[in-house]
């Protein structure tokens, strides 16, 4: 079994944010972790493996023992750069290969 969990996340916005850059998206996730679990409880390595600004999709990786914390932090993100939003977890899996998209999903 993998020591990581992978998340396929879709970003939904009420309106277009000012700058949709990978560094700001990752910072938003890390900020939510700190806000919800505190400085020690929210401290983990969150890897942003893929960022697709056009489709508003990201793939995140965290250690498997942080699955629940990341899931909660993503659920509680309600604003990005002052724009109401939510992060929709489309799929979470311990196997990265299961996130590979087929031609039917394009």
Beta strands, then each sheet from edge to edge (+ up, - down):
strand 1: 4-13
strand 2: 47-52
strand 3: 57-63
strand 4: 79-80
strand 5: 83-93
sheet 1: 2+ 3- 1+ 5- 4+
end
